[in-house]
Amino acid sequence: QYAKPVLLVHGDTHVFRVDKALVASGDGRPIENVTRLENFGEREVHWSRVAVDPAGPELFVITPGIVAANVVPHPVPPR
């Protein structure tokens, strides 16, 4: 019902992602005015920059920042 843009920022699985994760309870369609930023965390601690650009095509401009010393190598599964 709130028609303005909303940015929901959280850490859950701590995998960086930006999406439209909230869906309407009636029809299951994404709620377009709500953008989710799930931030880094846990073992890979990095940062995110959020800029607000009222004149741009997207109000929220989200840029991930990687701290090289905090990058955790992920094992490659055997073939």
WOPESUL-V624917 format. One record per residue. N is the residue number from 1. D_CENTER is the distance of its C-alpha to the mean C-alpha in Angstrom with 2 decimals. Layout:
BEGIN
[[N/D_CENTER] [N/D_CENTER]]
END
This chain:
BEGIN
[[1/22.16] [2/20.36] [3/20.21] [4/18.30] [5/14.65] [6/12.44] [7/9.09] [8/8.27] [9/6.92] [10/8.01] [11/8.93] [12/10.74] [13/11.28] [14/9.69] [15/8.36] [16/5.61] [17/3.69] [18/3.05] [19/6.09] [20/9.02] [21/9.46] [22/12.25] [23/15.63] [24/18.97] [25/21.46] [26/24.27] [27/23.32] [28/19.98] [29/18.54] [30/14.95] [31/15.01] [32/14.40] [33/14.20] [34/11.20] [35/7.66] [36/5.00] [37/2.28] [38/3.81] [39/5.90] [40/8.97] [41/12.17] [42/15.41] [43/17.37] [44/15.03] [45/14.43] [46/12.84] [47/11.25] [48/8.90] [49/10.81] [50/10.19] [51/13.25] [52/14.65] [53/16.93] [54/19.09] [55/21.09] [56/18.48] [57/17.50] [58/13.94] [59/14.07] [60/10.77] [61/10.79] [62/7.89] [63/9.51] [64/9.10] [65/12.44] [66/14.30] [67/17.25] [68/19.85] [69/21.71] [70/18.85] [71/18.26] [72/19.54] [73/21.47] [74/20.81] [75/24.09] [76/25.02] [77/26.48] [78/30.19] [79/31.44]]
END
